[in-house]
Every structure is written in C-alpha cells, then in structure tokens.
Amino acid sequence: MKENLKGCLVVNSYQDDNKFKTIYQTLVDAFKSEGIVLESKNAIDLGLGIDSKKPNVDFILFWDKDIYLAKKLENMGLRLFNNAQAIEECDNKALTYLRLSKKHIPTPKTYIPPKTFVGVSYPHFKFLDDLSNYPYIFKEAYGSYGNQVYLVNNRKAAEELIKSFGYKDFIIQEYIKEAKGRDIRINVVGNQVINAIERTNDNDFRSNLSNGGHGKEYIPNDEIKELALKACEALNLDFAGVDVLISNKGPLICEVNSNPHFLSTLEITGHNLAVDIAKYIKEQLC
C-alpha cells in the first residue's frame, strides 16, 4: 500500500476569481484531512516547455480545461483525475452530446450545425430550415454557469444570434418547456451518487444559481441516479456534476461537468464533495 501520497492540483494560469480560489483551497484542505499533500500549480508553474521534466507527484487532480496540458501530463505517464479525454468531451457540449447519444443516453433532441471557419462564419442559414417548432435552446460549445446559453423564439432571432457567434461552434437543442428554470444537479464520485440539489429560477429559463436561482437538497429516485451514473460511465469520469432535466417523457441529461463547482452544494447540504474526491483518489492509488 502506497503511503504519503502527493498530488498536484492543476488550476488555470489566468483565472484568479475568488470563487475559484475558494474551490482550490477547499480541495487542498480536504486532501490534507485524508493525509494527502496536494499542491496547487498552473501551467506556468509547471514549466512544461520543450525540455520539461515529469512532476514528482503520484497523481494530478486536473481542475482546468487546458486539454493540451492534460494530454502532455498523461503522455508523461501521470494519472489524471479526471482524464484528458473526459475533460475534453465534457467541456465541449457537442462532444458531450455525441458521446451520450452513442450510448443511447437520453438528452434533449440536439442538432449540431455545420462547421465553419474564421473569416467565413455563416454566410447563409439554410441549416435552420430544419427547425420549425420554436423556441429552441442555442448553446455555444464552450461555456459555464449558464453563460453562452440562449432561448431563441423565432427564425429571425436565431439568425441574429448566429451572426454574433462568428465562427464559434454551437449546438441547438429542443426546449423542454416543463423544465423551465429548473434542473437537478447530481454529484457523482467513483460510480456512486453522493447527493443532489434541486436548482430553481423563477425569473430565467436557466436554473443556474449564479443567474439568480436558488437551491435545496434533493433526493433523486433510482431512475435519475441510474441515468447520472450511466452518463459518467459513458464519459469515463471519476467524478462529475451531472445536470438532469425532468421532462414529461422522463429525466434527460442536460450537461455533464468534469470539474463541478461544488461550493453551492456544500452551502446547501453541508456536505463537502472535496472529501469524497480525496477518499476516492486515495482508494484508487493505495
């Protein structure tokens, strides 16, 4: 059994918002409570240049979305939690949908528009001819906290929004009217549902607490638990925050977060998911 584990918490080189700093410190403290030294570093700290050396740690807790850095660390033989491919597929909403659909995991009906490029953008909107039952949800492929997510009520509004995207990738999803302003965040660690919160916003179609929503502890039924676990398995995640919509046809996966911002869950439930993550990694390596 390996003792005196040492890990590296990889954080973004430029993100210094206080809420992120609090998450990082909460993780460091949780790992310390489990007897694990966890040192926070970013890409610049690691100095991963041409002649860079492998960090002298037992594992990487990768709390960033720098896929190039994640893959480079994996190429060095380091174990990442979560792994680079899982992070990449969760960070890109189109890739998330493709992975879940491959495993027949229910999501809102989703359309991925054709690829375009810098300087080309979208010179026409013929692909919108397939849409007839507005409103729809438009999501830029990359975004957090409900940002870059839009409710679009008609063709004209869709065209104007797409013009503002330029060449950015995005997806179009069916609008689940009955789930307006409400979802369930399921917290999963190591193929186990740890807990859940219900998020509700009476003034926005998005439920995110950062957009004025409020939350309460939620007890998911077996169907919702199984769906969240299947989503994590499909994406090969060690831990995640899985967002579930409750539709008239049953629960649907909305999004899957590979590095969930768990402070809201801690505040609402009093349960620190960072400790569960620390215990899980300890079990995996010892």
SVG drawing of the C-alpha trace seen along z (x, -y; Angstrom):
<svg xmlns="http://www.w3.org/2000/svg" viewBox="-45 -40 60 42">
<polyline fill="none" stroke="black" stroke-width="0.4" points="0.0,0.0 1.4,-3.3 1.6,-5.9 2.3,-9.6 0.6,-10.4 1.5,-13.6 -0.6,-15.2 -0.7,-18.3 -3.9,-20.3 -3.7,-21.8 -5.5,-25.1 -5.8,-27.7 -2.9,-30.1 -5.1,-33.1 -8.3,-32.5 -7.9,-34.3 -11.6,-34.9 -12.1,-34.4 -14.7,-31.7 -12.1,-29.6 -9.5,-30.3 -12.0,-29.1 -12.6,-25.9 -8.9,-25.3 -8.3,-25.8 -11.2,-23.6 -9.7,-20.8 -6.3,-21.3 -7.8,-21.2 -9.9,-18.1 -6.9,-16.2 -4.9,-17.2 -7.6,-15.8 -7.0,-12.5 -3.3,-12.7 -2.5,-13.6 -0.3,-16.6 -1.9,-18.5 0.0,-21.4 -1.7,-23.8 0.1,-24.7 -0.7,-26.1 0.8,-25.6 3.3,-28.3 4.4,-27.0 4.9,-23.5 7.1,-24.9 6.1,-22.4 8.3,-23.5 10.3,-21.5 12.7,-20.2 10.2,-19.9 10.5,-17.2 7.8,-15.0 6.4,-16.4 7.4,-14.4 3.9,-13.5 1.7,-10.4 -1.3,-11.9 -2.8,-15.0 -6.1,-16.5 -6.8,-18.4 -9.1,-21.3 -8.6,-23.1 -9.8,-22.7 -6.4,-23.1 -6.6,-19.9 -3.1,-20.3 -1.6,-20.4 -3.7,-17.5 -2.6,-15.3 1.0,-16.3 0.9,-15.2 -0.7,-12.0 2.0,-11.4 4.5,-11.7 2.8,-8.7 0.9,-10.6 -2.6,-9.6 -5.1,-12.4 -8.4,-12.7 -10.4,-13.4 -8.6,-12.1 -7.9,-14.4 -10.5,-12.9 -13.3,-13.1 -12.5,-16.7 -12.4,-17.5 -15.7,-15.8 -17.4,-17.5 -16.1,-20.9 -17.4,-20.8 -21.2,-20.5 -21.3,-19.0 -18.8,-16.3 -20.8,-15.6 -23.9,-15.1 -22.2,-12.8 -20.7,-10.6 -24.1,-10.3 -26.0,-9.6 -23.6,-6.8 -24.5,-5.2 -28.3,-5.8 -28.5,-8.1 -31.5,-10.4 -30.9,-14.1 -33.0,-16.9 -33.1,-16.5 -29.9,-18.0 -28.7,-19.4 -25.1,-20.3 -24.8,-22.9 -22.2,-22.5 -18.6,-23.6 -17.4,-27.0 -14.1,-28.9 -12.5,-32.2 -13.3,-34.7 -16.2,-32.6 -18.6,-32.5 -22.2,-31.7 -22.9,-33.3 -26.3,-31.6 -28.6,-29.9 -30.1,-27.1 -29.5,-24.6 -32.1,-26.4 -34.8,-25.2 -34.9,-22.0 -36.2,-24.0 -39.9,-24.6 -41.1,-24.3 -39.6,-27.4 -38.4,-28.2 -35.1,-26.4 -32.1,-26.5 -28.9,-27.6 -25.7,-26.8 -22.2,-27.8 -20.0,-24.7 -18.0,-26.2 -19.4,-28.0 -20.0,-27.8 -22.5,-29.0 -25.3,-29.1 -23.4,-31.7 -23.4,-31.3 -26.9,-29.7 -29.8,-31.4 -33.5,-30.9 -34.4,-31.7 -38.0,-32.3 -38.0,-32.6 -36.0,-32.3 -35.0,-36.0 -33.7,-35.9 -31.8,-32.7 -30.1,-34.3 -29.1,-37.4 -27.7,-35.3 -25.7,-33.1 -24.2,-36.2 -22.9,-37.2 -21.2,-33.8 -18.9,-34.4 -17.2,-31.1 -17.8,-29.7 -19.1,-26.1 -22.6,-25.7 -25.5,-23.3 -29.2,-23.7 -31.4,-21.8 -35.1,-21.1 -36.6,-23.5 -38.0,-21.4 -40.8,-23.8 -41.9,-21.9 -38.3,-22.1 -38.1,-25.9 -35.9,-27.4 -35.4,-24.0 -32.9,-21.2 -31.3,-18.6 -27.6,-18.6 -26.4,-15.1 -23.0,-14.8 -21.2,-11.6 -17.9,-10.3 -16.4,-6.9 -19.6,-5.4 -21.6,-6.5 -24.3,-9.2 -23.2,-11.2 -26.0,-13.7 -28.1,-16.1 -29.6,-19.6 -32.6,-21.0 -32.0,-24.3 -34.9,-26.7 -35.0,-30.1 -38.4,-31.8 -37.1,-34.7 -35.0,-32.9 -35.2,-29.8 -31.8,-28.8 -31.6,-27.3 -28.0,-28.3 -27.6,-29.8 -25.1,-32.3 -28.0,-33.7 -30.2,-34.3 -31.6,-30.8 -31.9,-29.1 -31.3,-25.6 -32.4,-23.0 -31.3,-19.4 -33.0,-16.8 -33.4,-13.1 -33.2,-11.6 -35.1,-8.4 -33.4,-5.3 -34.2,-6.2 -32.4,-9.6 -29.5,-8.1 -29.0,-5.4 -29.1,-7.9 -26.5,-10.1 -24.2,-7.1 -24.6,-5.9 -23.6,-9.4 -20.5,-9.3 -19.7,-5.9 -20.1,-6.9 -17.8,-9.8 -15.3,-7.7 -15.4,-10.2 -14.0,-9.6 -16.3,-12.4 -18.7,-14.8 -21.7,-17.1 -24.5,-15.9 -27.3,-18.2 -30.7,-16.5 -33.9,-18.0 -37.2,-16.5 -39.3,-16.3 -42.8,-14.9 -41.1,-11.9 -38.7,-11.3 -35.3,-12.5 -32.9,-13.9 -29.2,-14.7 -28.7,-18.4 -24.9,-18.8 -22.1,-16.9 -19.4,-18.9 -16.0,-17.3 -14.8,-19.8 -18.0,-20.7 -18.2,-23.9 -19.3,-22.2 -19.4,-25.2 -23.2,-25.7 -23.7,-22.0 -21.6,-22.5 -23.5,-25.6 -26.9,-23.9 -26.3,-20.5 -23.3,-20.9 -21.6,-18.0 -18.1,-18.6 -17.6,-16.8 -13.9,-17.6 -13.5,-15.0 -15.3,-12.3 -13.0,-13.1 -9.9,-12.8 -11.1,-9.5 -11.8,-8.1 -8.4,-9.0 -6.8,-7.6 -8.6,-4.3 -7.6,-4.2 -3.9,-4.7 -3.4,-2.8"/>
</svg>
